[in-house]
């Protein structure tokens, strides 16, 4: 089951809380580019695909909003290579 992912625009994060632990994707906006700068999932909830869900949610949001994505964190960069159907959004 995919956890609920929330958008906290004031903190520039997409986040989820699983078993009391918060995982998130941190981004920065510059014009029409959303730079993904961190993907953080605590070890206590790791290995469940949460990081992938968060990054996909960020890319889906970017697509819906007409944004480009700069995958600056290493996880987002690897995720993008594994999901070439999102390559059109990359800067």
C-alpha positions in Angstrom: 0.0 0.0 0.0 1.3 3.4 -1.0 1.5 5.8 2.0 -0.4 9.1 1.8 1.9 11.9 0.5 1.3 15.5 1.5 2.7 18.6 -0.1 3.9 21.2 2.4 4.5 24.1 0.1 5.6 26.4 2.9 8.6 24.1 3.6 9.0 23.0 0.0 8.5 19.3 0.8 6.6 16.3 -0.2 6.3 14.2 2.9 4.8 11.1 4.4 4.6 9.7 7.9 4.9 5.9 8.3 5.0 4.2 11.7 5.6 7.6 13.3 8.6 8.5 11.1 8.7 11.2 8.5 10.2 10.7 5.1 10.4 13.6 2.6 11.6 15.0 -0.6 13.0 18.6 -0.3 12.9 20.8 -3.3 13.7 24.4 -4.3 11.8 26.4 -7.0 13.5 28.7 -9.4 11.2 30.0 -12.1 9.8 27.0 -13.8 12.4 24.5 -12.4 11.9 22.4 -9.3 15.2 21.2 -8.1 15.0 18.1 -5.9 17.8 18.6 -3.4 17.2 15.9 -0.7 15.3 12.6 -0.4 15.2 11.5 3.2 13.7 8.3 4.5 14.8 7.2 8.0 16.3 3.7 8.3 13.4 2.6 10.5 11.1 2.8 7.5 13.6 2.1 4.7 13.3 -0.7 2.2 9.6 -0.2 1.6 9.7 1.9 -1.6 8.9 5.1 0.2 11.7 7.1 -1.3 10.5 6.0 -4.8 6.9 7.0 -4.0 8.0 10.4 -2.8 10.2 11.1 -5.8 7.5 10.0 -8.2 5.0 12.2 -6.4 7.3 15.2 -6.9 7.7 14.4 -10.6 4.0 14.0 -11.0 3.4 17.3 -9.3 6.0 19.0 -11.6 4.3 17.5 -14.7 0.8 18.7 -13.5 2.2 22.2 -12.8 4.2 22.5 -16.0 7.6 22.5 -14.2 10.9 21.1 -15.2 12.8 19.0 -12.7 16.5 19.2 -11.8 17.3 15.9 -9.9 20.1 17.3 -7.8 20.1 14.6 -5.1 21.7 11.3 -5.9 18.5 9.3 -5.2 16.3 11.4 -7.5 19.0 11.1 -10.3 19.0 7.3 -10.1 15.2 7.2 -9.9 15.0 9.2 -13.1 17.3 6.8 -14.9 15.1 3.9 -13.8 11.9 5.7 -15.0 12.6 7.0 -18.5 9.0 7.9 -19.0 9.8 11.0 -16.8 12.9 12.0 -18.8 11.0 14.7 -20.6 10.8 16.7 -17.4 14.5 16.7 -16.7 16.6 19.8 -17.1 
